[in-house]
Amino acid sequence: MHTGKHYPVLVVGGGIVGLTASLALSHHGVPSLLVEAHPATHDHPRARSLNARAMEIYRELGVADAVREAGAPLARAEGLHRGPDLATALADVPRRPNPGDRPASIFAPAAMARWSPATGRRATLDAVEPVLLAAARRRPAEIRFGTLRTGLRHGGDHLAVDLTELATGATETVTADYLIAADGAGGALRHELGVSSTYGPSHGHQLNILFRADLEQLVRDREFSVVLIARPGVRGMLTAIDARTRWAFHLRYDPAVESPADYPPERCEQILRDVLGVPGAEPEVVSVLPWEARERTLDRLRAGRVFFAGDAAHQMPPAGARGASTGIADVHNLVWKLGAVLGGRADETLLDTYQDERHPAAVHAVAASGANARAMTPGSPTPDPDWTTPAAHGLGERYRSTAVLTGAADPADPVATDLDGSPGTRLPHAWTDPARTRSTLDLPAGDWILLGPPAWHRPADTAGLRHADPGPEFAALTGTAPDGAVLVRLDGHIAWRSTGRAAADGTTTDPTTTGPADPAAALDAALRRLPLRARRTTDHRAPAPTGPEVHP
């Protein structure tokens, strides 16, 4: 074993969350190493959907178009059906060759136009992860697949991490300032570090059976997302993978009386014939992945210099596009904070806000996914999910931490019912150019920014902040008067709001608000309360966006 390099951040896990972390670290100029034990990305589909917040993040990282293209085979796969077999479930479903006649998608642009420049996307992880890996390798990050983490030791100001290259057996010890544990639901790090979990109900053990069967003629112009199958001796969920020849059936089984070994390919293929109910269909099993649909959240997302994200931090049933998407939002929240601390622009306490902000988000995502899963159960009294709220699309987080300054009048609910500019919520979306290609969400461009009228610009310059004036219509969206302002973090969440509404004598009872008399004093007071120096960075890679004039 020899001692290797030092890395500011080491990422353990090369699934969708780990790869997103690598991309985000490169985006923020933080050198990193990612290690993954498997020799390549997974070829077995798992999650099949990414919500709007995940796609916003990929838009920021410059990979949204590629991710969207990876999901193209599932673009027409919509709708949930029930039946004893697929043929029966689709028997009364009319063919709709005209896209305008098809059921409205929960990811349709019209559903999201009020809140986001992005829409969610159906896309399987076996298609998305190679896209992210290729993008990560084009950026200044080191990526090592086929490399197993075998040890971890905490030093006073660093971590020592033992690695083994599985193909050769070569060993190496590297050091890192911080580690992101994105090693999945079966990862060992949380157990090694003694981090406990809070468990909710289990939604059953299942076999994820990936198979091939040419069903294109049956499903053409009535492509589906999910068919819930209930027949004697068989219960499960049939899902489209490419809506033509690749499918997955999630077969429920009772581990008290049987195990995955009791389901060899021959038995699975006979079950699949019954599930399809299509004469002449000959399903071919590709692979089988046992799993449990459970509700679990780590009690602590940080253990010293180790931070947990994705399935390592939380598990939830695959109902509502929250599983992978919540992990993507985890690392997006974490990485800019690591960059600020490593770059000397914040003190270590900023990293504590990862727990404060993402743990409530994880608890909500797990509970909402569990409710969605129960609603999918035949005869369940649980109501169908409401897709008309920002929270349903991953946009409803209202963070509460020392990196968010709130006032007595600000809502306390951690889940926002609207994006109204209140501190802790994601900045409201509005298009900033006639072509509708640039959004207010692009204004941060990887840095802090103050949004407000000209009276705030000199104080922003003095503080070293970028600033822009999106105009009075946007001010109304953020809940501020024309003389108010909002301070926006790198991740697009609002750190502080001055509504601009004050008494005639210039006084106010709300510490987050101030009248137009002294914006400089109000901004200075807010910056002093934040656990970082909200100053202009000099190492940002992304160009300033077009639209409202942005002053660096």
C-alpha positions in Angstrom: 0.0 0.0 0.0 1.3 3.5 -0.8 0.1 6.9 0.2 -1.5 8.8 -2.6 -2.8 12.2 -3.3 -4.8 14.6 -1.3 -8.3 15.6 -2.5 -10.5 18.4 -1.1 -13.5 16.1 -1.5 -13.8 12.4 -2.0 -17.1 11.0 -3.3 -17.9 7.3 -2.6 -20.4 5.9 -5.0 -20.8 6.3 -8.8 -24.6 6.2 -9.1 -26.7 9.1 -10.1 -26.1 11.0 -6.8 -22.4 10.5 -6.7 -22.0 11.5 -10.4 -24.1 14.6 -9.8 -21.9 15.4 -6.8 -18.8 15.1 -9.0 -20.3 17.4 -11.7 -21.4 20.0 -9.1 -17.9 20.0 -7.4 -16.3 20.6 -10.8 -18.9 23.3 -11.5 -17.9 25.1 -8.3 -14.1 24.6 -8.9 -13.6 22.0 -6.2 -11.1 19.2 -7.1 -12.5 15.8 -6.2 -12.1 12.1 -6.6 -15.0 9.7 -7.1 -14.6 6.0 -6.4 -17.1 3.3 -7.3 -16.6 -0.5 -6.8 -18.6 -1.6 -9.9 -16.6 -1.6 -13.1 -19.2 0.5 -14.9 -22.5 2.2 -14.4 -25.5 -0.1 -13.5 -27.2 -1.8 -16.4 -30.3 -2.6 -14.4 -33.0 0.2 -14.4 -34.0 1.4 -10.9 -35.6 4.8 -10.6 -37.4 5.9 -13.8 -38.2 9.6 -13.2 -36.6 12.9 -12.3 -38.6 15.7 -10.9 -38.5 19.4 -12.0 -36.0 20.4 -9.3 -33.6 17.7 -10.4 -33.9 18.9 -14.0 -33.3 22.5 -12.8 -30.1 21.4 -11.2 -29.0 19.5 -14.4 -29.9 22.7 -16.3 -27.5 24.6 -14.1 -24.8 22.0 -14.6 -25.2 22.0 -18.3 -26.4 18.4 -18.8 -30.2 18.8 -18.9 -30.5 18.4 -22.7 -28.5 15.2 -22.6 -30.5 13.8 -19.7 -33.7 14.7 -21.4 -32.5 12.9 -24.5 -31.6 9.8 -22.5 -35.3 9.7 -21.4 -36.7 10.0 -25.0 -37.9 6.3 -25.2 -40.2 7.0 -22.2 -41.5 10.4 -23.4 -44.9 9.0 -24.3 -45.2 6.6 -21.4 -48.0 8.1 -19.2 -50.8 6.7 -17.1 -51.5 4.1 -14.4 -53.7 1.1 -15.1 -54.8 -1.9 -13.2 -55.8 -5.4 -14.2 -55.0 -9.1 -13.9 -52.7 -8.9 -16.8 -51.4 -6.3 -19.3 -53.7 -7.3 -22.2 -56.8 -7.0 -20.0 -55.6 -3.7 -18.5 -55.2 -2.1 -21.9 -58.2 -3.6 -23.5 -60.4 -0.6 -23.0 -57.7 2.0 -23.4 -58.1 3.7 -26.8 -55.2 4.3 -29.1 -54.3 8.0 -29.3 -51.9 8.7 -32.2 -52.4 12.4 -31.8 -50.3 13.7 -28.9 -53.0 16.3 -28.1 -55.4 13.5 -27.3 -53.2 11.7 -24.8 -53.6 12.0 -21.0 -51.8 15.1 -19.6 -48.4 14.3 -18.2 -47.5 15.3 -14.6 -44.3 16.5 -16.3 -46.1 18.6 -19.0 -44.6 22.1 -19.5 -48.0 23.6 -18.9 -48.1 22.1 -15.4 -44.8 23.7 -14.5 -44.9 27.0 -16.4 -45.8 29.0 -13.3 -42.9 27.7 -11.2 -40.0 26.6 -13.3 -38.1 26.8 -16.6 -37.7 23.0 -16.4 -40.0 20.1 -16.4 -39.6 16.6 -14.9 -38.6 13.7 -17.1 -39.1 10.0 -17.2 -35.7 8.5 -17.7 -34.2 5.3 -16.3 -31.0 5.4 -14.4 -29.3 2.9 -16.7 -29.7 5.5 -19.4 -29.0 8.6 -17.4 -25.9 7.5 -15.5 -23.7 6.9 -18.5 -24.6 10.5 -19.7 -23.5 11.9 -16.3 -20.4 9.8 -16.2 -19.3 11.0 -19.7 -19.9 14.6 -18.6 -18.1 14.2 -15.3 -15.0 12.8 -17.1 -14.9 15.8 -19.4 -14.5 18.0 -16.4 -11.6 18.4 -14.0 -12.5 15.6 -11.6 -10.9 12.2 -11.1 -13.2 9.2 -11.6 -12.2 5.7 -10.7 -14.7 2.9 -11.3 -13.6 -0.6 -10.2 -12.2 0.9 -7.0 -13.4 -0.2 -3.6 -13.2 1.9 -0.4 -11.9 -0.5 2.2 -11.1 1.8 5.1 -11.7 5.2 6.7 -9.9 7.0 9.5 -10.6 10.5 10.9 -7.5 12.7 11.4 -7.7 16.1 13.1 -8.1 18.1 9.9 -8.5 15.4 7.2 -9.7 11.9 6.4 -7.5 9.0 5.4 -9.3 6.7 3.0 -8.0 3.2 1.9 -8.8 2.2 -1.7 -8.3 -1.1 -3.6 -8.3 -1.4 -7.3 -10.3 -4.6 -7.8 -8.9 -5.6 -11.1 -5.3 -5.6 -9.9 -5.5 -5.7 -6.1 -3.4 -2.6 -5.9 -4.0 -0.6 -2.7 -3.6 3.0 -1.9 -4.4 5.5 0.9 -5.5 8.9 -0.1 -6.5 11.8 2.1 -9.4 14.2 1.8 -10.8 17.2 3.6 -14.4 15.9 3.3 -16.2 12.8 2.0 -19.6 12.5 0.4 -21.1 9.1 1.1 -23.3 8.4 -1.9 -22.9 4.6 -1.6 -26.5 3.7 -1.8 -29.1 2.0 0.4 -26.7 -0.9 1.0 -23.7 1.2 1.7 -21.5 0.4 4.7 -20.4 3.9 5.7 -23.4 4.8 7.8 -23.0 1.5 9.8 -19.3 1.9 10.2 -19.8 5.4 11.6 -22.7 4.4 13.9 -25.3 6.7 12.4 -28.8 5.6 13.3 -31.9 5.7 11.2 -35.6 6.3 11.8 -37.7 3.7 10.0 -41.2 4.0 8.7 -43.4 1.2 7.3 -42.2 -1.3 4.8 -44.1 -1.5 1.5 -43.0 -5.0 0.9 -40.1 -7.0 -0.6 -40.0 -7.2 -4.3 -38.0 -8.7 -7.2 -37.2 -6.2 -9.9 -37.3 -8.4 -12.9 -35.9 -6.8 -16.0 -37.0 -8.5 -19.2 -37.3 -8.3 -22.9 -40.6 -8.8 -24.8 -41.7 -7.3 -28.1 -44.9 -5.5 -27.1 -44.7 -2.6 -29.5 -47.9 -3.6 -31.4 -49.9 -3.9 -28.2 -48.9 -0.6 -26.6 -48.4 1.6 -29.6 -50.3 4.9 -29.2 -51.4 3.9 -25.7 -48.0 3.7 -24.0 -48.2 3.5 -20.2 -46.0 4.2 -17.3 -47.3 1.6 -14.7 -49.8 -1.3 -14.7 -50.6 -2.7 -11.3 -51.1 -6.4 -11.6 -53.3 -8.4 -9.2 -54.0 -12.1 -10.0 -54.1 -15.3 -8.0 -50.7 -15.8 -6.5 -49.1 -12.8 -8.2 -49.1 -9.1 -7.2 -46.8 -6.5 -8.6 -46.1 -3.5 -10.8 -45.3 -3.6 -14.5 -43.3 -0.6 -15.6 -42.2 0.6 -19.0 -38.4 0.9 -19.6 -38.3 1.8 -23.3 -42.1 1.2 -24.0 -41.3 -1.1 -26.8 -39.2 -4.2 -25.9 -37.7 -3.5 -22.4 -39.9 -3.8 -19.3 -39.6 -4.4 -15.6 -42.0 -6.3 -13.3 -41.7 -5.7 -9.6 -43.0 -9.0 -8.1 -44.0 -8.9 -4.5 -42.8 -11.8 -2.4 -42.9 -12.8 1.3 -39.3 -13.2 2.7 -40.8 -15.2 5.6 -41.6 -18.1 3.4 -39.5 -17.7 0.3 -36.4 -16.0 -1.1 -35.1 -14.7 -4.4 -33.4 -18.0 -4.9 -36.9 -19.5 -5.3 -37.4 -17.5 -8.5 -35.0 -18.9 -11.1 -35.3 -17.5 -14.7 -37.7 -20.2 -15.8 -40.2 -19.5 -13.0 -39.9 -15.8 -13.6 -40.6 -16.2 -17.3 -43.7 -18.2 -16.6 -45.0 -15.6 -14.2 -44.3 -12.9 -16.9 -46.3 -14.8 -19.5 -49.3 -14.7 -17.1 -48.6 -11.1 -16.3 -48.6 -10.1 -19.9 -51.5 -12.2 -21.1 -50.4 -11.8 -24.7 -50.5 -14.9 -26.8 -47.2 -15.7 -28.4 -45.2 -13.3 -26.1 -42.0 -14.9 -25.0 -40.5 -12.8 -22.2 -36.7 -13.2 -21.7 -35.4 -12.4 -18.3 -32.3 -10.2 -18.4 -31.6 -9.7 -14.7 -33.3 -9.8 -11.3 -32.7 -7.3 -8.5 -34.2 -8.0 -5.0 -35.2 -4.9 -3.1 -37.4 -3.7 -0.3 -39.7 -0.6 -0.7 -39.1 0.9 2.7 -39.2 4.2 4.4 -36.0 5.2 6.2 -34.2 8.4 7.0 -30.8 8.8 8.7 -31.0 10.7 11.9 -27.8 12.6 11.1 -26.7 13.5 7.6 -23.2 14.4 8.9 -20.7 12.4 10.9 -17.6 14.6 11.3 -16.1 15.1 7.9 -18.5 12.6 6.2 -21.8 13.7 4.7 -24.5 11.3 3.6 -26.6 11.8 0.5 -29.1 9.9 -1.7 -30.2 6.4 -0.8 -27.4 6.3 1.8 -29.3 9.0 3.7 -32.9 8.1 2.9 -35.0 5.4 1.2 -38.5 5.7 0.0 -40.9 3.8 -2.3 -40.6 4.7 -6.0 -43.8 6.7 -6.1 -43.6 10.3 -7.1 -40.2 10.9 -8.7 -38.6 11.7 -5.4 -36.0 8.9 -4.8 -33.1 9.9 -7.1 -34.3 13.5 -7.3 -34.0 14.0 -3.5 -30.5 12.7 -3.6 -29.7 15.1 -6.5 -31.0 18.0 -4.4 -28.9 16.8 -1.4 -25.6 17.1 -3.2 -26.6 20.4 -4.9 -27.3 21.8 -1.4 -24.0 20.4 0.0 -21.4 21.1 -2.6 -21.6 24.9 -2.7 -21.2 24.9 1.1 -18.1 22.7 0.8 -16.8 25.0 -1.8 -17.4 28.1 0.4 -15.6 26.5 3.4 -12.7 25.1 1.4 -12.3 28.4 -0.4 -12.2 30.4 2.8 -15.5 32.2 2.1 -17.3 30.6 5.1 -16.6 29.1 8.4 -17.1 25.5 9.3 -20.5 26.1 10.8 -22.0 26.6 7.4 -21.7 22.8 6.9 -24.0 22.2 9.8 -26.8 23.8 7.7 -26.8 20.7 5.5 -28.4 18.7 8.3 -30.8 21.6 9.2 -31.9 22.0 5.6 -31.8 18.6 4.0 -33.0 16.4 6.8 -36.5 18.0 6.9 -36.6 17.7 3.1 -35.7 14.0 3.3 -38.3 13.4 6.0 -41.0 15.1 3.8 -39.9 13.2 0.6 -40.0 9.9 2.4 -43.5 10.5 3.9 -44.9 11.9 0.6 -43.5 8.9 -1.4 -45.0 6.5 1.2 -48.4 8.2 0.9 -48.2 8.0 -2.9 -47.4 4.3 -2.7 -50.4 3.7 -0.5 -52.6 5.6 -2.9 -51.5 3.2 -5.6 -52.8 0.2 -3.6 -56.2 -1.0 -4.9 -58.9 0.0 -2.5 -56.7 2.3 -0.5 -58.4 5.2 1.3 -55.3 7.3 0.7 -56.2 10.1 -1.8 -54.3 10.4 -5.1 -51.4 12.8 -5.0 -51.9 16.4 -5.8 -49.6 17.4 -8.6 -50.6 21.0 -8.6 -48.3 22.2 -5.9 -44.6 23.1 -6.1 -43.8 20.5 -3.4 -45.0 17.7 -5.7 -42.2 18.5 -8.1 -39.4 19.0 -5.6 -39.8 22.8 -5.5 -41.4 23.2 -2.1 -38.5 23.2 0.3 -38.5 26.1 2.7 -35.1 25.9 4.4 -34.6 26.9 8.0 -31.0 27.3 9.1 -28.4 29.9 10.0 -27.9 30.4 6.3 -31.5 31.7 6.0 -32.6 34.9 7.8 -36.3 34.9 8.7 -38.6 37.3 10.3 -41.6 37.0 12.6 -44.0 37.3 9.7 -42.4 34.6 7.6 -44.1 31.2 7.3 -42.6 28.4 9.4 -43.9 25.4 7.5 -40.9 23.6 6.0 -43.0 22.8 2.9 -44.0 25.8 0.8 -47.4 25.8 -0.9 -46.2 28.5 -3.3 -42.9 30.1 -4.3 -43.6 33.5 -2.9 -40.1 34.9 -2.2 -40.1 34.1 1.5 -36.7 33.3 3.0 -35.6 29.7 2.6 -37.7 29.1 -0.5 -36.4 28.7 -4.1 -36.4 32.0 -6.0 -39.5 32.5 -8.0 -39.2 31.8 -11.8 -39.9 34.4 -14.5 -38.5 34.5 -18.0 -36.0 37.3 -18.5 -35.8 37.4 -22.3 -38.4 37.5 -25.0 -37.3 34.1 -26.4 -37.9 32.5 -23.0 -34.6 30.9 -22.8 -33.3 32.6 -19.6 -34.9 32.5 -16.2 -34.5 34.4 -13.0 -33.2 31.1 -11.7 -30.1 31.7 -14.0 -29.3 35.1 -12.3 -27.3 33.6 -9.4 -25.0 31.9 -12.0 -23.1 30.1 -9.2 -22.7 33.1 -7.0 -24.6 35.2 -4.4 -26.6 38.0 -5.9 -28.8 40.8 -4.6 -32.0 41.4 -6.6 -33.5 44.8 -6.2 -33.9 48.3 -7.5 -31.0 50.8 -8.0 -31.1 52.0 -4.4 -29.6 48.7 -3.4 -26.9 48.5 -6.0 -24.3 50.7 -4.3 -24.6 48.8 -1.0 -24.2 45.5 -3.0 -21.1 46.9 -4.7 -19.7 47.8 -1.3 -20.4 44.3 0.0 -18.8 42.7 -3.1 -22.1 41.3 -4.3 -23.3 40.9 -7.8 -26.7 42.6 -8.3 -29.5 42.9 -10.8 -32.9 44.6 -11.1 -35.4 42.2 -12.6 -38.1 44.9 -12.3 -41.3 45.7 -10.4 -43.3 42.7 -11.7 -40.7 40.3 -10.4 -40.6 42.2 -7.1 -44.2 41.4 -6.7 -43.4 37.7 -7.2 -41.0 37.8 -4.3 -43.4 39.6 -2.0 -41.5 42.8 -1.9 -42.5 46.4 -2.6 -40.7 48.2 -5.5 -38.1 49.4 -3.0 -37.5 45.9 -1.5 -34.8 43.4 -2.3 -33.9 39.7 -1.9 -30.5 38.1 -1.3 -30.2 34.8 -3.2 -27.7 32.0 -2.5 -25.7 30.1 -5.0 -28.3 27.3 -5.0 -31.1 29.7 -5.9 -32.7 29.7 -2.4 -33.5 33.1 -0.8 -31.2 33.8 2.2 -32.8 37.1 3.1 -35.6 39.4 2.1 -36.3 43.1 2.7 -39.9 43.6 1.8 -39.4 47.4 1.6 -42.5 48.0 3.5 -41.8 50.2 6.5 -43.7 52.7 8.7 -43.7 56.3 7.6 -41.0 57.1 10.1 -38.8 54.4 8.6 -39.1 52.0 11.5 -40.1 48.4 11.2 -41.0 45.6 13.6 -39.6 42.8 11.3 -35.9 42.3 11.3 -35.9 41.0 7.8 -37.5 44.2 6.4 -36.4 47.8 6.0 -37.7 50.9 4.5 -35.9 52.7 1.7 -34.1 55.1 4.1 -31.0 53.0 4.6 -30.6 49.9 2.4 -26.8 49.9 3.1 -27.4 49.4 6.9 -30.0 46.7 6.3 -27.8 44.7 3.9 -24.7 45.0 6.1 -26.7 43.8 9.1 -28.0 40.8 7.2 -24.6 39.8 5.9 -23.2 40.0 9.4 -25.7 37.5 10.6 -25.0 34.9 7.9 -22.3 32.2 8.6 -20.3 33.2 5.6 -18.8 36.0 3.7 -21.4 36.6 1.0 -18.9 38.1 -1.3 -18.2 37.9 -5.0 -16.2 34.8 -5.9 -13.4 34.9 -8.4 -13.3 31.2 -9.4 -16.7 30.8 -10.9 -16.9 29.1 -14.2 -20.3 30.0 -15.6 -20.8 33.2 -17.6 -23.2 35.8 -16.3 -26.7 35.3 -17.8 -28.4 37.5 -20.2 -31.7 39.2 -19.4 -31.7 41.9 -16.6 -28.3 43.6 -16.5 -26.2 41.8 -14.0 -23.4 43.8 -12.4 -20.4 41.9 -11.1 
